[in-house]
Amino acid sequence: MRVGRYIAITVGASALLVSGVAPAAAGTLPTSGTAAGAASQAGHDQKQVPLRKVAPKGFAIGVAVAGGGHHLDQEYPDPFKYDEEYRGVLAKHFNSVTPENHLKWDFVHPERNKYRFGPADAIVRFAQQNGQKVRGHTLLWHSQNPDWLTKGKFSRKELRNILKEHITKVVGRYRGKIDQWDVANEIFDDNGKLRTKENIWLKTFGPSIIADAFRWAHQADPKAKLFFNDYGAEGINKRSDAYLKLMKKLRKQGVPVHGFGVQGHLSLNYPFPSDMAKNLKRFSDAGFEVAVTEVDVRIPLNGGDASEGHLKKQADYYRRALEACLSVKRCNSFTLWGTTDKYSWVPVFFPDEGEATIFNDDFSPKPAYFALQETLAKARRR
């Protein structure tokens, strides 16, 4: 979603049924002498249980499905379409999926009168076949918009109709199939001010377009839960304050706003947001659903490999983020932004950081995997 202290992004594909197939390489350990390999070897002594199997009843443990977006520029082919082992991991461990880039404007709506729904359709079919929920991402955002939109010469009326048509067509296509939508994404800056310069919609129409977007999405699918979503809002700060204030205001106006998603793009270069649970709770106490939507934890590498200490600290960040969600009444969804490092967006945008996911390239689990497994199991036993 943007380059900086916290970030996010999203992707596309084609599908095959893999009902709960266990990844073939899950038991294969790295042959290198790296700390990641050693940590995986140590963790391999623990029993690897699918995360979705140990999650509390009704709790969504999700993952972003790689493809589209920046993945189009990578040397590997579309992982969801061509990597059967990867699809097996998605099906085995997760009961919720989010198309990483497949429903962003530049991918799904590449030309004024052309939509590209095939890859997102495939992910939705895959989810249905494997008993998974789907989160839709995203409808109104300042980034990853196509040139025809941002460089076009449209009147205010034309631009408004373009947004309404897009939301109506995209949400309507998946009516009853996508449970949650990130309707408005990253609309505030670090100071809690609306992005009126970067966001074409806010720049043209002002704040009123936000309410319109939520109303149009609700009309297209009245049963879908509609969310705001942002990075850097994990703790209590100007950005999260701005969201809470806006959401309360919109609700008083009768706008169908249901929840708030904190992304959770964390880095070991910064402290863990220790007030994350408290922040989520205040949204929950205000009557909104909350979700942790795009979790990964970047490790500073500087050309080397992660140390055992890095991997241990990373696992602690993952555990604490999950615990924060599980401790809040209305937080019922926790989504990882990727499964394996080889398909992660992180190295593309953070050259000196990486190894941000819970699986190594061969899909063997890192300590972070077991931290999530143990935390979910503990919550299930309560």
C-alpha positions as CSV (number, residue, x, y, z in Angstrom):
1,M,0.0,0.0,0.0
2,R,2.8,2.4,0.4
3,V,6.5,2.6,1.1
4,G,7.4,3.8,4.6
5,R,7.4,2.6,8.1
6,Y,4.3,0.5,7.5
7,I,3.1,-0.7,4.1
8,A,0.6,-2.9,2.2
9,I,-0.1,-4.2,-1.3
10,T,-2.5,-6.7,-3.2
11,V,-2.6,-9.5,-6.3
12,G,-4.4,-12.2,-9.2
13,A,-4.9,-15.9,-10.6
14,S,-6.7,-19.1,-11.9
15,A,-7.9,-22.1,-9.9
16,L,-7.8,-25.8,-9.1
17,L,-9.5,-27.7,-6.4
18,V,-7.1,-28.7,-3.6
19,S,-9.4,-29.6,-0.7
20,G,-7.1,-29.4,2.2
21,V,-4.0,-30.9,0.5
22,A,-1.0,-30.9,2.7
23,P,2.0,-29.2,1.1
24,A,4.5,-31.9,-0.1
25,A,7.5,-29.9,1.1
26,A,6.2,-29.1,4.6
27,G,8.5,-31.7,6.0
28,T,11.5,-30.7,3.9
29,L,14.0,-28.6,5.8
30,P,16.4,-26.1,4.4
31,T,19.8,-27.6,3.6
32,S,21.7,-24.4,4.2
33,G,23.4,-23.7,7.5
34,T,21.4,-20.5,8.0
35,A,19.7,-19.5,11.2
36,A,16.4,-19.8,9.4
37,G,17.2,-23.4,8.6
38,A,18.3,-24.1,12.2
39,A,15.2,-22.5,13.6
40,S,13.0,-24.4,11.2
41,Q,14.7,-27.6,12.3
42,A,14.1,-26.8,15.9
43,G,10.5,-25.9,15.3
44,H,10.1,-29.1,13.2
45,D,10.3,-31.1,16.4
46,Q,6.9,-29.6,17.2
47,K,3.8,-31.0,15.6
48,Q,2.7,-28.9,12.7
49,V,-1.1,-28.7,12.9
50,P,-3.1,-26.7,10.3
51,L,-3.8,-23.3,11.7
52,R,-7.4,-23.4,10.6
53,K,-7.8,-26.6,12.6
54,V,-6.7,-25.1,15.9
55,A,-8.4,-21.7,15.5
56,P,-11.3,-21.0,17.8
57,K,-14.8,-21.6,16.3
58,G,-15.9,-18.8,14.1
59,F,-12.5,-17.2,14.0
60,A,-11.1,-16.4,10.5
61,I,-7.4,-17.1,10.1
62,G,-6.7,-15.8,6.7
63,V,-4.0,-15.2,4.1
64,A,-3.4,-13.0,1.0
65,V,-3.4,-14.9,-2.3
66,A,-0.3,-13.8,-4.3
67,G,-0.6,-12.6,-7.8
68,G,-1.2,-9.6,-10.0
69,G,0.3,-6.2,-9.1
70,H,4.1,-6.3,-8.5
71,H,4.1,-10.1,-9.1
72,L,3.6,-9.4,-12.8
73,D,7.2,-8.1,-12.9
74,Q,8.7,-11.1,-11.1
75,E,10.6,-13.9,-12.8
76,Y,8.3,-16.6,-11.4
77,P,4.9,-17.4,-13.0
78,D,1.6,-16.6,-11.2
79,P,2.0,-18.7,-8.0
80,F,-1.7,-19.3,-7.5
81,K,-2.2,-20.6,-11.0
82,Y,1.0,-22.6,-11.4
83,D,2.2,-23.6,-7.9
84,E,0.2,-26.6,-6.7
85,E,2.2,-26.9,-3.5
86,Y,1.4,-23.2,-2.8
87,R,-2.3,-23.8,-3.3
88,G,-2.1,-26.8,-1.0
89,V,-0.7,-24.5,1.8
90,L,-3.5,-22.0,1.2
91,A,-6.1,-24.7,1.5
92,K,-4.6,-26.6,4.4
93,H,-3.9,-23.8,6.8
94,F,-6.4,-21.0,6.2
95,N,-10.1,-20.6,6.4
96,S,-10.1,-17.1,4.8
97,V,-8.4,-15.7,1.7
98,T,-7.9,-12.1,0.4
99,P,-6.9,-11.6,-3.3
100,E,-3.7,-9.6,-2.8
101,N,-4.0,-7.5,-6.0
102,H,-6.7,-9.1,-8.1
103,L,-9.4,-6.7,-7.0
104,K,-7.4,-3.5,-7.1
105,W,-8.4,-1.0,-9.8
106,D,-5.4,-1.3,-12.0
107,F,-5.7,-5.1,-12.2
108,V,-9.5,-5.7,-12.3
109,H,-10.4,-2.6,-14.3
110,P,-7.4,-2.0,-16.7
111,E,-9.4,-0.1,-19.3
112,R,-12.4,2.2,-19.2
113,N,-14.8,-0.4,-20.5
114,K,-12.9,-3.5,-19.7
115,Y,-12.9,-5.6,-16.5
116,R,-10.6,-8.5,-15.8
117,F,-12.5,-10.8,-13.4
118,G,-11.1,-14.2,-14.3
119,P,-8.3,-14.3,-11.6
120,A,-10.5,-13.1,-8.8
121,D,-13.2,-15.5,-9.9
122,A,-10.7,-18.3,-9.6
123,I,-9.8,-17.4,-6.1
124,V,-13.5,-17.1,-5.1
125,R,-14.1,-20.6,-6.6
126,F,-11.1,-22.0,-4.7
127,A,-12.4,-20.5,-1.5
128,Q,-15.8,-22.1,-2.0
129,Q,-14.3,-25.5,-2.8
130,N,-12.2,-25.3,0.4
131,G,-14.7,-23.9,2.9
132,Q,-13.0,-20.5,3.1
133,K,-14.4,-17.0,3.5
134,V,-13.2,-14.2,1.2
135,R,-12.2,-10.6,2.0
136,G,-12.4,-8.1,-0.9
137,H,-9.7,-5.5,-1.3
138,T,-10.1,-2.6,-2.2
139,L,-12.7,-0.2,-3.8
140,L,-11.5,3.4,-3.0
141,W,-7.7,4.0,-2.7
142,H,-5.1,6.6,-3.8
143,S,-2.7,4.0,-5.2
144,Q,-2.6,1.3,-7.9
145,N,-5.1,3.1,-10.1
146,P,-4.9,2.7,-13.9
147,D,-3.6,5.5,-16.1
148,W,-6.8,5.8,-18.0
149,L,-8.4,6.9,-14.7
150,T,-5.7,9.1,-13.2
151,K,-4.7,10.7,-16.5
152,G,-8.1,10.9,-18.1
153,K,-10.0,14.1,-18.7
154,F,-13.3,13.5,-17.0
155,S,-15.9,15.9,-15.7
156,R,-17.0,15.6,-12.0
157,K,-20.2,13.9,-13.1
158,E,-18.4,11.4,-15.3
159,L,-15.8,10.6,-12.5
160,R,-18.6,10.1,-10.0
161,N,-20.4,7.7,-12.3
162,I,-17.2,5.8,-13.0
163,L,-16.7,5.1,-9.3
164,K,-20.3,4.2,-8.7
165,E,-20.3,1.8,-11.7
166,H,-17.0,0.2,-10.6
167,I,-18.2,-0.4,-7.0
168,T,-21.6,-1.6,-8.2
169,K,-20.2,-4.0,-10.8
170,V,-17.3,-5.4,-8.7
171,V,-19.2,-5.8,-5.4
172,G,-22.3,-7.0,-7.3
173,R,-20.4,-9.7,-9.1
174,Y,-19.4,-11.3,-5.8
175,R,-22.7,-10.7,-4.0
176,G,-23.1,-13.4,-1.4
177,K,-19.5,-14.7,-2.1
178,I,-17.3,-12.1,-0.4
179,D,-17.9,-11.6,3.3
180,Q,-16.0,-8.4,4.0
181,W,-14.9,-5.5,1.8
182,D,-12.2,-2.9,2.4
183,V,-14.3,-0.1,0.9
184,A,-12.0,2.9,1.7
185,N,-8.3,2.1,2.0
186,E,-5.6,4.4,3.5
187,I,-7.6,7.6,3.3
188,F,-5.7,9.4,6.2
189,D,-2.1,10.4,6.5
190,D,0.1,10.1,9.6
191,N,-1.4,13.3,11.0
192,G,-4.9,12.1,10.7
193,K,-5.6,14.4,7.7
194,L,-7.5,13.2,4.6
195,R,-5.3,12.4,1.6
196,T,-6.9,15.1,-0.5
197,K,-3.8,15.5,-2.8
198,E,-3.0,11.8,-3.5
199,N,-6.5,10.4,-3.6
200,I,-8.3,11.2,-6.9
201,W,-11.7,10.7,-5.3
202,L,-11.1,12.9,-2.2
203,K,-9.3,15.5,-4.3
204,T,-12.3,15.8,-6.7
205,F,-15.3,15.3,-4.4
206,G,-14.1,15.8,-0.8
207,P,-15.1,13.7,2.2
208,S,-18.7,13.2,1.0
209,I,-17.5,10.6,-1.6
210,I,-16.6,8.2,1.3
211,A,-20.2,7.9,2.4
212,D,-21.3,7.4,-1.2
213,A,-18.8,4.6,-1.7
214,F,-20.1,2.7,1.4
215,R,-23.7,3.2,0.3
216,W,-23.0,2.0,-3.2
217,A,-21.2,-1.1,-1.9
218,H,-24.1,-1.8,0.5
219,Q,-26.6,-1.5,-2.3
220,A,-24.6,-4.0,-4.4
221,D,-24.4,-6.5,-1.5
222,P,-26.5,-5.7,1.6
223,K,-25.1,-8.7,3.5
224,A,-21.4,-7.9,3.1
225,K,-19.5,-6.2,6.0
226,L,-18.0,-2.9,4.9
227,F,-14.6,-1.8,6.4
228,F,-12.1,1.0,6.5
229,N,-8.5,-0.3,6.3
230,D,-5.1,1.3,6.9
231,Y,-1.5,0.8,8.0
232,G,0.1,2.6,10.9
233,A,-3.2,2.5,12.8
234,E,-2.4,-0.5,14.9
235,G,-1.9,1.6,18.0
236,I,-3.7,4.7,19.3
237,N,-2.4,7.7,17.3
238,K,-3.7,10.5,15.1
239,R,-4.5,8.2,12.3
240,S,-6.6,5.7,14.3
241,D,-8.2,8.6,16.2
242,A,-9.3,10.1,12.8
243,Y,-10.9,6.8,11.7
244,L,-12.8,6.3,15.0
245,K,-14.1,9.9,14.8
246,L,-15.1,9.5,11.1
247,M,-16.8,6.1,11.6
248,K,-18.9,7.4,14.5
249,K,-19.9,10.4,12.4
250,L,-20.9,8.3,9.4
251,R,-22.9,5.9,11.5
252,K,-24.9,8.8,12.9
253,Q,-25.7,9.7,9.3
254,G,-27.0,6.2,8.6
255,V,-24.0,5.2,6.4
256,P,-23.5,1.4,6.5
257,V,-20.0,1.3,8.0
258,H,-19.4,-2.0,9.9
259,G,-15.7,-2.3,10.8
260,F,-12.1,-1.2,10.9
261,G,-9.1,-3.1,9.7
262,V,-5.6,-2.5,10.9
263,Q,-3.1,-3.9,8.5
264,G,-0.2,-4.9,10.7
265,H,2.8,-4.4,8.4
266,L,5.3,-4.5,11.1
267,S,9.1,-4.4,11.2
268,L,11.7,-5.4,13.7
269,N,13.3,-2.0,13.1
270,Y,10.5,-0.6,15.2
271,P,8.9,-1.5,18.6
272,F,5.8,-3.6,18.6
273,P,2.7,-1.4,19.0
274,S,2.0,-2.3,22.6
275,D,-1.3,-0.5,22.7
276,M,-2.7,-2.5,19.8
277,A,-5.2,-4.4,21.9
278,K,-6.4,-1.2,23.6
279,N,-6.8,0.4,20.2
280,L,-8.8,-2.4,18.8
281,K,-11.0,-2.5,21.9
282,R,-12.1,1.1,21.6
283,F,-13.4,0.4,18.1
284,S,-15.1,-2.7,19.4
285,D,-16.5,-0.9,22.4
286,A,-17.9,1.7,20.0
287,G,-19.9,-1.1,18.3
288,F,-17.7,-1.7,15.3
289,E,-16.2,-5.0,14.1
290,V,-12.4,-5.0,13.9
291,A,-10.0,-7.1,11.9
292,V,-6.2,-7.5,11.5
293,T,-6.0,-7.6,7.8
294,E,-2.4,-7.7,6.4
295,V,0.1,-9.1,8.9
296,D,3.7,-9.6,8.1
297,V,6.9,-8.8,10.1
298,R,9.9,-7.6,8.2
299,I,13.4,-8.5,9.4
300,P,16.4,-6.3,8.8
301,L,18.8,-8.3,6.6
302,N,21.2,-5.9,4.9
303,G,22.3,-8.6,2.4
304,G,22.5,-11.4,5.0
305,D,20.2,-13.9,6.5
306,A,17.9,-13.6,9.5
307,S,19.5,-14.7,12.8
308,E,17.9,-17.0,15.3
309,G,17.4,-13.9,17.5
310,H,15.6,-12.2,14.6
311,L,13.3,-15.2,14.1
312,K,12.5,-15.5,17.7
313,K,11.6,-11.8,17.9
314,Q,9.6,-12.0,14.7
315,A,7.6,-14.9,16.2
316,D,6.9,-12.7,19.3
317,Y,5.6,-9.9,17.1
318,Y,3.2,-12.3,15.3
319,R,2.1,-13.8,18.6
320,R,1.4,-10.4,20.2
321,A,-0.6,-9.2,17.2
322,L,-2.8,-12.3,17.2
323,E,-3.2,-12.1,21.0
324,A,-4.3,-8.4,20.6
325,C,-7.1,-9.5,18.2
326,L,-8.1,-12.5,20.2
327,S,-8.5,-10.4,23.3
328,V,-11.1,-8.1,21.7
329,K,-14.7,-9.1,21.5
330,R,-15.4,-8.0,18.0
331,C,-12.1,-9.0,16.4
332,N,-12.9,-12.2,14.5
333,S,-10.5,-12.1,11.6
334,F,-6.7,-12.2,11.4
335,T,-5.1,-12.3,7.9
336,L,-1.4,-12.9,7.0
337,W,-0.1,-10.9,4.0
338,G,1.6,-13.9,2.4
339,T,2.7,-17.4,3.2
340,T,6.2,-17.8,1.9
341,D,9.1,-15.4,1.5
342,K,9.6,-16.2,-2.2
343,Y,6.2,-14.7,-3.1
344,S,6.3,-11.9,-0.6
345,W,5.9,-8.3,-1.7
346,V,8.3,-7.1,1.0
347,P,11.7,-7.5,-0.8
348,V,10.3,-5.6,-3.8
349,F,9.6,-2.5,-1.6
350,F,12.2,-3.0,1.2
351,P,15.5,-4.1,-0.3
352,D,17.2,-4.2,3.1
353,E,14.4,-6.1,4.8
354,G,12.7,-9.5,4.2
355,E,11.8,-13.0,5.5
356,A,8.6,-11.4,6.7
357,T,6.3,-14.4,6.4
358,I,5.7,-17.5,8.5
359,F,7.0,-20.1,6.0
360,N,10.4,-20.5,4.3
361,D,10.8,-20.8,0.6
362,D,10.3,-24.6,0.8
363,F,7.1,-24.1,2.9
364,S,8.8,-25.4,6.1
365,P,7.5,-23.5,9.1
366,K,9.4,-20.7,10.9
367,P,9.1,-20.1,14.7
368,A,6.4,-17.6,13.9
369,Y,4.2,-20.4,12.5
370,F,4.4,-22.2,15.8
371,A,3.8,-19.0,17.8
372,L,0.5,-18.6,15.9
373,Q,-0.4,-22.3,16.2
374,E,0.1,-22.2,20.0
375,T,-1.8,-18.9,20.4
376,L,-4.8,-20.1,18.4
377,A,-4.9,-23.5,20.3
378,K,-4.7,-21.7,23.6
379,A,-7.6,-19.4,22.7
380,R,-9.6,-22.4,21.4
381,R,-9.3,-24.1,24.8
382,R,-10.8,-21.2,26.7
